[in-house]
Structure formats: structure tokens, C-alpha cells
Amino acid sequence: MLHEAVVFGWRVLHCCRLWEPLHVPAHAAPTAFLSSVLGRKWNVAPPQMGPSGPGEEMPTPRLLCTAAKQKNSGQNLEEDVGQTDQKTDTPCAEKTLMEEKAKLEEQLKDTTEKYKRALADTENLRQRTQKLVEEAKLYGIQGFCKDLLEVADILEKATQSVPKEEVTEDNPHLKSLYEGLVMTEVQIQKVFTKHGLLRLDPVGAKFDPYEHEALFHTPVEGKEPGTVALVNKVGYKLHGRTLRPALVGVVKEA
């Protein structure tokens, strides 16, 4: 018990730096130090115990101070190296961020360009589809109208084949038949007009290759060359589009 107390007191005095102010050598034994303090000699042998165990020499305060300074110097050096590494890493990080930013901006530009092109293609497709739908509504009856044109041609020929001088009160049956044919022809023309089908009878008009089909060319006195002299078969247009060109004879120079 006494031995442990001596060791503890010796260590406390070392930490408090009371060894040298009492003019006791640093290598003196703890018993000598206690004798100088208490004025008596101790017959207890000083224990030779270091920080790691028996047999190791106890470090002096000066050695402890030197070790502490070296430790602090090592810590300061490590801090300086860490700060230098951080300063070195900062430009590299900024460069990496700038490269990533440039890549993202390029990707955004490409994506925006693709989006605009896709939007334009979609708008063009919508307009074409809308146009096709409108044309289908307008010209969906084109085939039906062509078939009805033959009926209108027959009615026209029927009325033209009846001699006008025979249509009198003396011949009531022929008169009634003729009037019925004329009324039917007028009614069918009204139906054609209602649905956008117009009759082309271009006598005296300028020849138009988009609306007329020339069967022959002949000189005609008193008429300008290039005009229609005779209509062999009338034509028709459906909503501005030529459904059947008129078969005509064209005037040429003599």
C-alpha cells in the first residue's frame, strides 16, 4: 500500500513540475524527494516503473514537454497538408462541375431541338390529316356524282330530241311527257348545285385545258381563235375540282 502511494505521489509531483523547484535532481529517488519534503528518510526502495510497466524508466518532465511539442508540430503539419490538399482539390472539383454543366447544356439543346422538330412534324401531320378529312367530306360523293351525270345526259338528250313544234295542245300526251322531262332535268340540276356540282357549258369561252377537252379544231368566221366554238358534251366541276371536262370544238386561225 505504501509502495503504491509513493508511486502515485511521485507521478503527481512530476505532473505539477514540483521536482526541480525543490532542488531535487530529476534522477533522484522518490524517497529522497519525500525526505526533503517531510524531513525524514524513507527506507523504501523507489519502484522502477515506467508508463508501460515495471523495468521501464520513468520519463522526465523535459522529455514530456519535448514529446508534446513534437506531437503538436505533427498535428499542425497534418493540418497544413490537409488544407493544401483541399485547395488543390477545389480547382479540380470546379473544373469537373463546369464540364458536367457543359454536357448538360448540350443535352438540353439537343433535346429542345428534337422536341421542336417533333412538334413541327406533328403539326404538319395534323394539318395534312385535317385536309384529307375535309377533302373526304367534299369529294366522298365523287363516284356517285359521276354515275348521276350519265342520267343527266340522258334527260338532256331526251328533251332535245322532242320537236318543239309538236309540243302543242293538240298533242297533250307528248306535251305532258316533255314537261315532265324538263322538270326532272331542272330538279336534278338543283340537287347537283346543292351538293357543289356545277355544270360547264363553255360556248364562246376561252379554251381551258383544265376544264375542257378539245375534240377538234376548226376555223370559224367571226370568232376569236382559241375559243370554244361547239360543245359536244357538257362538263361538271365538284367543289372547284373538274369532275368531267367538257368535250368541245376549238376555233383556230383560218
SULKAWO-V907032 format. One record per residue. N is the residue number from 0. RES is the residue in three letters. BURIAL is b if it has 9 or more other ideal C-beta (glycine too) atoms within 8 Angstrom, else e. Layout:
# SULKAWO-V907032
{{N & RES & BURIAL} {N & RES & BURIAL}}
This chain:
# SULKAWO-V907032
{{0 & MET & e} {1 & LEU & e} {2 & HIS & e} {3 & GLU & e} {4 & ALA & e} {5 & VAL & b} {6 & VAL & b} {7 & PHE & e} {8 & GLY & b} {9 & TRP & b} {10 & ARG & e} {11 & VAL & e} {12 & LEU & b} {13 & HIS & b} {14 & CYS & e} {15 & CYS & e} {16 & ARG & e} {17 & LEU & e} {18 & TRP & b} {19 & GLU & b} {20 & PRO & e} {21 & LEU & b} {22 & HIS & e} {23 & VAL & b} {24 & PRO & e} {25 & ALA & b} {26 & HIS & e} {27 & ALA & e} {28 & ALA & e} {29 & PRO & b} {30 & THR & b} {31 & ALA & b} {32 & PHE & b} {33 & LEU & b} {34 & SER & b} {35 & SER & b} {36 & VAL & e} {37 & LEU & e} {38 & GLY & e} {39 & ARG & e} {40 & LYS & e} {41 & TRP & e} {42 & ASN & e} {43 & VAL & e} {44 & ALA & e} {45 & PRO & b} {46 & PRO & b} {47 & GLN & e} {48 & MET & b} {49 & GLY & b} {50 & PRO & e} {51 & SER & e} {52 & GLY & e} {53 & PRO & e} {54 & GLY & e} {55 & GLU & b} {56 & GLU & e} {57 & MET & b} {58 & PRO & e} {59 & THR & e} {60 & PRO & b} {61 & ARG & e} {62 & LEU & e} {63 & LEU & b} {64 & CYS & e} {65 & THR & e} {66 & ALA & b} {67 & ALA & e} {68 & LYS & e} {69 & GLN & e} {70 & LYS & e} {71 & ASN & e} {72 & SER & e} {73 & GLY & e} {74 & GLN & e} {75 & ASN & e} {76 & LEU & e} {77 & GLU & e} {78 & GLU & e} {79 & ASP & e} {80 & VAL & e} {81 & GLY & e} {82 & GLN & e} {83 & THR & e} {84 & ASP & e} {85 & GLN & e} {86 & LYS & e} {87 & THR & e} {88 & ASP & e} {89 & THR & e} {90 & PRO & e} {91 & CYS & e} {92 & ALA & e} {93 & GLU & e} {94 & LYS & e} {95 & THR & e} {96 & LEU & e} {97 & MET & e} {98 & GLU & e} {99 & GLU & e} {100 & LYS & e} {101 & ALA & e} {102 & LYS & e} {103 & LEU & e} {104 & GLU & e} {105 & GLU & e} {106 & GLN & e} {107 & LEU & e} {108 & LYS & e} {109 & ASP & e} {110 & THR & e} {111 & THR & e} {112 & GLU & e} {113 & LYS & e} {114 & TYR & e} {115 & LYS & e} {116 & ARG & e} {117 & ALA & e} {118 & LEU & e} {119 & ALA & e} {120 & ASP & e} {121 & THR & e} {122 & GLU & e} {123 & ASN & e} {124 & LEU & e} {125 & ARG & e} {126 & GLN & e} {127 & ARG & e} {128 & THR & e} {129 & GLN & e} {130 & LYS & e} {131 & LEU & e} {132 & VAL & e} {133 & GLU & e} {134 & GLU & e} {135 & ALA & e} {136 & LYS & e} {137 & LEU & b} {138 & TYR & b} {139 & GLY & e} {140 & ILE & e} {141 & GLN & b} {142 & GLY & e} {143 & PHE & e} {144 & CYS & b} {145 & LYS & b} {146 & ASP & e} {147 & LEU & b} {148 & LEU & b} {149 & GLU & e} {150 & VAL & b} {151 & ALA & b} {152 & ASP & b} {153 & ILE & e} {154 & LEU & b} {155 & GLU & b} {156 & LYS & e} {157 & ALA & b} {158 & THR & b} {159 & GLN & e} {160 & SER & e} {161 & VAL & b} {162 & PRO & e} {163 & LYS & e} {164 & GLU & e} {165 & GLU & e} {166 & VAL & b} {167 & THR & e} {168 & GLU & e} {169 & ASP & e} {170 & ASN & b} {171 & PRO & e} {172 & HIS & e} {173 & LEU & b} {174 & LYS & b} {175 & SER & e} {176 & LEU & b} {177 & TYR & b} {178 & GLU & e} {179 & GLY & e} {180 & LEU & b} {181 & VAL & b} {182 & MET & e} {183 & THR & b} {184 & GLU & b} {185 & VAL & e} {186 & GLN & e} {187 & ILE & b} {188 & GLN & b} {189 & LYS & e} {190 & VAL & e} {191 & PHE & b} {192 & THR & b} {193 & LYS & e} {194 & HIS & e} {195 & GLY & e} {196 & LEU & b} {197 & LEU & b} {198 & ARG & b} {199 & LEU & b} {200 & ASP & e} {201 & PRO & b} {202 & VAL & e} {203 & GLY & e} {204 & ALA & e} {205 & LYS & e} {206 & PHE & b} {207 & ASP & e} {208 & PRO & e} {209 & TYR & e} {210 & GLU & b} {211 & HIS & b} {212 & GLU & e} {213 & ALA & b} {214 & LEU & e} {215 & PHE & e} {216 & HIS & e} {217 & THR & b} {218 & PRO & e} {219 & VAL & e} {220 & GLU & e} {221 & GLY & e} {222 & LYS & b} {223 & GLU & e} {224 & PRO & e} {225 & GLY & e} {226 & THR & b} {227 & VAL & b} {228 & ALA & b} {229 & LEU & e} {230 & VAL & b} {231 & ASN & e} {232 & LYS & e} {233 & VAL & b} {234 & GLY & b} {235 & TYR & b} {236 & LYS & b} {237 & LEU & b} {238 & HIS & e} {239 & GLY & e} {240 & ARG & e} {241 & THR & b} {242 & LEU & b} {243 & ARG & e} {244 & PRO & b} {245 & ALA & b} {246 & LEU & b} {247 & VAL & b} {248 & GLY & b} {249 & VAL & b} {250 & VAL & b} {251 & LYS & b} {252 & GLU & e} {253 & ALA & e}}
